[in-house]
Amino acid sequence: MTKNIYSAFTKKLFGVKYERVGRTLLICLTVFWGLHISELQIKIAPFILYLMTSTFTASVMWQALSSTDNAEYLKNMLMLPFDGAQFTFAYIGALGSYTLLTKTSMLWAVVFAVCSWNAAQIWSSLLCAINAILLTSIIYSMKKYRIAGFIWSVGIVTTFVLFHNQLLILSLLFANALFSVIYLNFSDGYCFYRQAVPTKQFRGHHHASVGRYFFRYLMAHKNYLINSVAMCCVACVLPFIFQKTESSFALPIGFAVLSLNTPLCILISCDPALEQAVRFLPKQKQHFCIPYCIFIFAFNIFHDAIFISSWQIQAGGLTLDSVIIALFFALQSAICSVLLEWFRPIRNWKIESDLWHHPRKYIVPVTMLLLAGAIGILPGLITVLAILLILEIAVLVIYCRRHV
């Protein structure tokens, strides 16, 4: 029974013939070998390695458990007769396998290619990943009592910080995994099912509004805002990281980094029904793409404003050119993200986590980084950027006056 349930979930995640596993492992091997022969070496402390593995695996596992598409599949599976503990371990095992083989393996391929390691660190990293999967599943299943699970995880991290003995860490990880298994043995599949919350009805509107749709969508998917909160934290920290770098290079690079806001840039890819609807609208490019661009631009400029304020507090010396570059990068990254979504939406994904970690998300930030390097080398480009910025803002203002 457990094997059948596990097989049903894994075939959905990896494909009928598990073809995705082989493809992912081939990519990992290619990435590992390419970085290894480049002889790039970075010193990574064991604690940082374990923390990276745990946090990354836990975040991917949480996304998999929270997946709307996965919830519908889980709902159908729960209609069948099943044993509570067997169903739990089959479900967690399938999502855990997906997390380890398709996401955490990529992180390990990069990390182990650029740092020195030993067998104990590999085993500890594997145990950290398994603990992250189990502990995330427990916290997710607790629902109203998740605060207890978070305290539990904080306690484990604190122990890692205080004690650096490798044998002690391995023993603690093994004991925690065993305790997690015992706890999950008393759960069933229903504690992982998230019932869809009915959409609130807003009255008093007599015409459609794309902006209102975005607002409702974010209110229904609050986890999409987590990345925006993280970007705000990054914006506060970046000036400290770039404190020894000239502002002519550091500021454009910071604006490029802050354009990495994946959840807001995949709204078409993650909702095929929305894509089908908007492509049938008359003048859909103007009525949907321009408001979508303004929507992303608003978030980008908010993050850039925090970055500029933090820079002024920590380093100072901001000029009008810095403001122009911030506006241009915020608007240009929004335009590029919308164009990617419109002309090259991501298809054939299994769960939302595939969208959040798709390699396509790096196209816009990398392009912005290249532009940031060009600005640092050729300061005269700022004049060209100012002219382009004025033209693009003029188009947006004209649209807003006609449709708002």
C-alpha positions as CSV (number, residue, x, y, z in Angstrom):
1,M,0.0,0.0,0.0
2,T,2.7,2.5,1.0
3,K,4.7,1.6,-2.2
4,N,1.7,2.2,-4.4
5,I,0.9,5.6,-2.8
6,Y,4.6,6.6,-3.0
7,S,4.7,5.6,-6.6
8,A,1.6,7.6,-7.5
9,F,3.1,10.8,-6.0
10,T,6.5,10.3,-7.5
11,K,5.2,9.6,-11.0
12,K,3.4,12.9,-10.8
13,L,6.5,14.8,-9.7
14,F,9.2,13.0,-11.7
15,G,7.3,11.8,-14.7
16,V,5.8,8.4,-15.6
17,K,9.2,6.8,-16.3
18,Y,11.0,9.0,-13.7
19,E,12.8,10.7,-16.6
20,R,13.2,13.9,-14.6
21,V,15.5,12.2,-12.1
22,G,18.1,11.2,-14.7
23,R,17.9,14.6,-16.4
24,T,18.5,16.4,-13.1
25,L,21.4,14.2,-12.0
26,L,23.1,14.7,-15.4
27,I,22.8,18.5,-14.9
28,C,24.2,18.2,-11.4
29,L,27.1,16.2,-12.6
30,T,27.8,18.7,-15.4
31,V,27.7,21.6,-13.0
32,F,29.9,19.8,-10.4
33,W,32.5,18.8,-13.0
34,G,32.5,22.2,-14.7
35,L,33.1,24.1,-11.4
36,H,35.6,21.5,-10.2
37,I,37.9,21.7,-13.2
38,S,37.8,25.5,-13.0
39,E,39.7,25.1,-9.7
40,L,37.6,27.8,-8.0
41,Q,38.0,27.3,-4.2
42,I,35.9,28.9,-1.5
43,K,36.3,28.2,2.2
44,I,32.9,27.2,3.7
45,A,32.7,26.5,7.4
46,P,30.8,23.2,8.2
47,F,28.2,25.1,10.2
48,I,27.4,27.3,7.2
49,L,27.2,24.2,4.9
50,Y,24.7,22.6,7.3
51,L,22.7,25.8,7.7
52,M,22.5,26.3,3.9
53,T,21.4,22.7,3.3
54,S,18.8,22.9,6.1
55,T,17.3,26.2,5.2
56,F,17.2,25.6,1.4
57,T,15.7,22.1,1.8
58,A,13.2,23.3,4.3
59,S,12.1,26.2,2.1
60,V,11.7,23.9,-1.0
61,M,9.8,21.3,1.1
62,W,7.5,24.0,2.4
63,Q,6.7,25.2,-1.1
64,A,6.0,21.6,-2.2
65,L,3.6,21.1,0.8
66,S,1.9,24.4,0.1
67,S,1.5,23.8,-3.6
68,T,-2.0,24.4,-4.8
69,D,-1.7,21.9,-7.6
70,N,-0.3,19.4,-5.2
71,A,-3.2,20.0,-2.8
72,E,-5.7,19.1,-5.5
73,Y,-3.9,15.8,-6.2
74,L,-3.7,15.1,-2.5
75,K,-7.4,15.7,-2.2
76,N,-8.1,13.1,-4.8
77,M,-5.8,10.6,-3.1
78,L,-7.5,11.1,0.3
79,M,-10.8,9.9,-1.2
80,L,-9.3,6.4,-1.3
81,P,-9.1,4.1,1.7
82,F,-5.6,4.3,3.4
83,D,-3.7,3.7,6.6
84,G,-2.8,7.0,8.3
85,A,0.9,6.4,9.0
86,Q,1.6,4.7,5.8
87,F,0.0,7.5,3.8
88,T,2.0,10.1,5.7
89,F,5.3,8.5,5.1
90,A,4.5,7.8,1.5
91,Y,3.5,11.4,0.9
92,I,6.4,12.9,2.8
93,G,8.8,10.4,1.2
94,A,7.7,11.4,-2.3
95,L,7.9,15.2,-1.7
96,G,11.2,14.6,0.2
97,S,12.6,12.7,-2.7
98,Y,11.6,15.4,-5.1
99,T,13.2,18.1,-2.9
100,L,16.5,16.2,-2.5
101,L,16.9,14.9,-6.0
102,T,15.8,18.0,-8.0
103,K,16.7,21.0,-5.7
104,T,19.1,20.2,-2.9
105,S,21.2,18.1,-5.2
106,M,21.8,21.2,-7.3
107,L,23.0,23.1,-4.2
108,W,25.3,20.3,-3.3
109,A,26.7,20.1,-6.8
110,V,27.8,23.8,-6.6
111,V,29.0,23.8,-2.9
112,F,31.0,20.5,-3.0
113,A,32.6,21.6,-6.3
114,V,34.1,24.8,-4.9
115,C,35.0,23.7,-1.3
116,S,37.0,21.0,0.4
117,W,34.9,18.3,2.1
118,N,35.1,14.9,3.8
119,A,32.8,11.9,4.4
120,A,31.6,13.2,7.8
121,Q,30.4,16.5,6.2
122,I,28.6,14.6,3.5
123,W,26.8,12.4,6.0
124,S,26.0,15.4,8.1
125,S,24.7,17.4,5.2
126,L,22.4,14.4,4.2
127,L,21.1,14.1,7.7
128,C,20.5,17.9,7.8
129,A,18.5,17.6,4.6
130,I,16.5,14.7,6.0
131,N,15.8,16.5,9.2
132,A,14.8,19.6,7.3
133,I,12.2,17.5,5.3
134,L,10.8,15.8,8.4
135,L,10.8,18.9,10.6
136,T,9.1,21.0,7.9
137,S,6.5,18.3,7.4
138,I,5.8,18.3,11.2
139,I,5.5,22.1,11.4
140,Y,3.2,22.2,8.3
141,S,1.0,19.5,9.9
142,M,0.7,21.3,13.2
143,K,-1.3,24.1,11.6
144,K,-2.6,26.0,14.7
145,Y,0.4,25.0,16.8
146,R,3.2,25.7,14.4
147,I,4.9,28.1,16.8
148,A,6.0,25.0,18.8
149,G,7.6,23.5,15.7
150,F,9.5,26.7,14.9
151,I,10.8,26.8,18.5
152,W,11.9,23.2,18.0
153,S,13.8,24.1,14.8
154,V,15.4,27.2,16.4
155,G,16.6,25.0,19.3
156,I,18.4,22.7,16.9
157,V,20.1,25.6,15.0
158,T,21.2,27.1,18.4
159,T,22.7,23.7,19.3
160,F,24.7,23.8,16.1
161,V,26.0,27.3,16.9
162,L,27.0,26.4,20.4
163,F,28.6,23.0,19.8
164,H,31.0,22.3,16.9
165,N,31.7,18.7,17.7
166,Q,31.1,16.6,14.5
167,L,30.1,13.4,16.4
168,L,27.7,15.4,18.6
169,I,26.1,17.0,15.6
170,L,25.7,13.6,13.9
171,S,24.2,12.1,17.1
172,L,21.8,15.0,17.5
173,L,20.6,14.9,13.9
174,F,20.0,11.1,14.1
175,A,18.1,11.5,17.3
176,N,16.0,14.3,16.0
177,A,15.2,12.4,12.8
178,L,14.1,9.4,14.9
179,F,11.9,11.5,17.1
180,S,10.4,13.2,14.0
181,V,9.5,9.8,12.6
182,I,7.9,8.8,15.8
183,Y,5.8,12.0,15.8
184,L,4.7,11.5,12.2
185,N,3.7,7.9,12.9
186,F,0.7,9.3,14.7
187,S,-0.4,11.6,11.9
188,D,-2.4,11.0,8.8
189,G,-2.8,12.6,5.3
190,Y,-5.6,15.0,6.3
191,C,-3.2,17.1,8.4
192,F,-1.3,18.0,5.2
193,Y,-4.4,19.0,3.2
194,R,-4.9,22.7,3.0
195,Q,-8.5,23.5,2.2
196,A,-8.9,26.3,-0.3
197,V,-10.0,29.5,1.3
198,P,-13.0,31.1,-0.5
199,T,-12.1,34.3,-2.3
200,K,-13.5,37.4,-0.6
201,Q,-16.2,39.2,-2.5
202,F,-15.5,42.9,-3.1
203,R,-18.5,45.0,-3.9
204,G,-18.9,48.4,-5.4
205,H,-16.8,47.9,-8.6
206,H,-18.6,48.2,-11.9
207,H,-15.7,47.4,-14.2
208,A,-12.8,45.0,-14.4
209,S,-9.4,46.0,-13.0
210,V,-6.2,44.1,-13.6
211,G,-4.7,45.9,-10.6
212,R,-7.5,44.8,-8.4
213,Y,-6.9,41.2,-9.6
214,F,-3.2,41.4,-8.6
215,F,-4.2,42.7,-5.1
216,R,-6.7,39.8,-4.7
217,Y,-4.2,37.3,-5.9
218,L,-1.6,38.4,-3.4
219,M,-4.2,38.3,-0.6
220,A,-5.0,34.7,-1.5
221,H,-1.3,33.7,-1.9
222,K,0.4,35.5,1.0
223,N,3.4,33.2,0.7
224,Y,4.2,35.1,-2.6
225,L,5.0,38.1,-0.4
226,I,7.7,36.3,1.6
227,N,10.3,36.8,-1.2
228,S,9.5,40.5,-1.2
229,V,10.1,40.7,2.6
230,A,13.4,38.9,2.0
231,M,14.3,41.4,-0.7
232,C,13.7,44.2,1.8
233,C,16.1,42.5,4.3
234,V,18.7,42.1,1.5
235,A,18.3,45.8,0.6
236,C,19.2,46.7,4.1
237,V,22.3,44.4,4.2
238,L,23.7,45.1,0.8
239,P,25.3,48.5,1.7
240,F,27.3,46.7,4.4
241,I,28.5,44.1,2.0
242,F,29.5,46.7,-0.6
243,Q,31.1,49.1,1.9
244,K,34.5,48.8,0.3
245,T,33.2,49.1,-3.3
246,E,32.9,52.3,-5.2
247,S,29.3,53.5,-5.4
248,S,29.4,53.8,-9.2
249,F,29.7,50.0,-9.3
250,A,28.0,49.0,-6.0
251,L,24.7,50.8,-6.5
252,P,23.9,49.4,-10.0
253,I,24.9,45.9,-8.8
254,G,22.6,46.3,-5.8
255,F,19.7,47.4,-8.0
256,A,20.3,44.3,-10.3
257,V,20.3,41.9,-7.3
258,L,17.1,43.3,-6.0
259,S,15.3,42.6,-9.3
260,L,15.3,38.9,-8.4
261,N,11.7,38.7,-7.2
262,T,10.6,35.3,-8.6
263,P,7.1,34.9,-7.3
264,L,5.8,38.2,-8.7
265,C,7.3,37.5,-12.1
266,I,5.6,34.1,-12.8
267,L,1.9,35.1,-12.4
268,I,1.1,34.0,-15.9
269,S,3.1,30.8,-15.7
270,C,1.6,29.7,-12.4
271,D,-2.0,30.2,-13.6
272,P,-2.7,28.6,-17.0
273,A,-6.3,29.6,-16.7
274,L,-5.3,33.3,-16.4
275,E,-3.0,33.0,-19.4
276,Q,-5.8,31.5,-21.5
277,A,-8.2,34.3,-20.4
278,V,-5.9,37.3,-21.0
279,R,-4.8,36.1,-24.4
280,F,-8.5,36.2,-25.5
281,L,-9.0,39.7,-24.3
282,P,-9.1,42.5,-26.8
283,K,-6.0,44.6,-26.8
284,Q,-4.6,42.2,-24.2
285,K,-1.1,43.5,-24.3
286,Q,-2.1,47.0,-23.3
287,H,-4.8,46.0,-20.8
288,F,-2.8,43.3,-19.0
289,C,0.9,43.6,-19.7
290,I,1.2,47.3,-18.9
291,P,-0.6,47.1,-15.5
292,Y,1.5,44.0,-14.8
293,C,4.6,46.0,-15.5
294,I,3.5,48.8,-13.2
295,F,2.7,46.2,-10.5
296,I,6.3,44.7,-10.6
297,F,7.8,48.2,-11.0
298,A,6.1,49.3,-7.7
299,F,7.7,46.4,-5.8
300,N,11.1,47.0,-7.4
301,I,11.2,50.7,-6.7
302,F,10.1,50.0,-3.1
303,H,13.1,47.6,-2.6
304,D,15.4,50.1,-4.4
305,A,14.2,52.9,-2.1
306,I,15.1,50.8,1.0
307,F,18.5,50.1,-0.5
308,I,19.2,53.8,-1.3
309,S,18.0,54.8,2.2
310,S,20.2,52.2,3.8
311,W,23.2,53.2,1.6
312,Q,22.7,56.9,2.6
313,I,22.6,56.0,6.3
314,Q,25.7,53.7,6.1
315,A,27.9,55.3,3.5
316,G,26.2,58.5,2.2
317,G,27.2,60.4,-1.0
318,L,24.1,59.7,-3.1
319,T,23.6,61.8,-6.2
320,L,20.8,62.4,-8.8
321,D,22.5,59.8,-11.0
322,S,21.8,57.2,-8.4
323,V,18.1,58.0,-8.4
324,I,18.0,57.8,-12.2
325,I,19.7,54.4,-12.2
326,A,17.4,53.1,-9.5
327,L,14.3,54.2,-11.5
328,F,15.7,52.8,-14.7
329,F,16.7,49.4,-13.3
330,A,13.3,49.0,-11.5
331,L,11.3,49.8,-14.6
332,Q,13.6,47.9,-17.0
333,S,13.6,44.7,-15.0
334,A,9.8,44.9,-14.7
335,I,9.5,45.3,-18.5
336,C,11.9,42.4,-19.2
337,S,10.1,40.2,-16.7
338,V,6.7,40.9,-18.2
339,L,8.0,40.2,-21.7
340,L,9.5,36.9,-20.6
341,E,6.2,35.9,-19.1
342,W,4.2,37.0,-22.1
343,F,6.4,35.4,-24.9
344,R,8.1,32.6,-23.0
345,P,5.9,31.4,-20.1
346,I,7.1,28.3,-18.2
347,R,5.1,25.2,-19.1
348,N,5.1,21.5,-18.2
349,W,5.8,22.2,-14.5
350,K,4.7,19.8,-11.8
351,I,4.3,21.9,-8.7
352,E,4.8,25.6,-8.0
353,S,8.3,24.9,-6.6
354,D,9.4,24.2,-10.1
355,L,8.5,27.7,-11.1
356,W,10.2,29.4,-8.1
357,H,13.5,27.6,-8.9
358,H,13.4,27.5,-12.7
359,P,16.7,28.7,-14.2
360,R,14.8,31.3,-16.3
361,K,14.5,33.5,-13.2
362,Y,18.1,34.4,-13.5
363,I,17.8,35.8,-17.0
364,V,16.6,39.3,-16.0
365,P,19.0,39.7,-13.0
366,V,22.0,38.6,-15.0
367,T,21.1,41.0,-17.8
368,M,20.8,43.8,-15.2
369,L,24.2,42.8,-13.8
370,L,25.8,43.1,-17.2
371,L,24.2,46.5,-17.6
372,A,25.4,47.5,-14.1
373,G,29.0,46.6,-15.2
374,A,28.7,48.6,-18.3
375,I,27.5,51.6,-16.3
376,G,30.4,51.3,-14.0
377,I,32.9,51.2,-16.9
378,L,31.1,53.9,-19.1
379,P,29.5,56.5,-16.9
380,G,28.2,58.3,-20.0
381,L,25.6,55.6,-20.4
382,I,23.6,57.3,-17.6
383,T,22.5,60.0,-20.0
384,V,21.2,57.4,-22.4
385,L,19.4,55.6,-19.6
386,A,17.8,58.9,-18.5
387,I,16.4,59.5,-22.0
388,L,15.0,55.9,-22.2
389,L,13.5,56.3,-18.7
390,I,11.7,59.5,-19.6
391,L,10.2,57.8,-22.8
392,E,9.1,54.7,-20.9
393,I,7.5,56.7,-18.1
394,A,5.7,58.9,-20.6
395,V,4.2,55.8,-22.2
396,L,3.0,54.5,-18.7
397,V,1.6,58.0,-17.8
398,I,-0.4,58.1,-21.1
399,Y,-1.8,54.7,-20.4
400,C,-2.8,55.5,-16.8
401,R,-4.5,58.7,-17.9
402,R,-6.6,56.8,-20.5
403,H,-7.5,53.8,-18.4
404,V,-7.6,54.9,-14.7
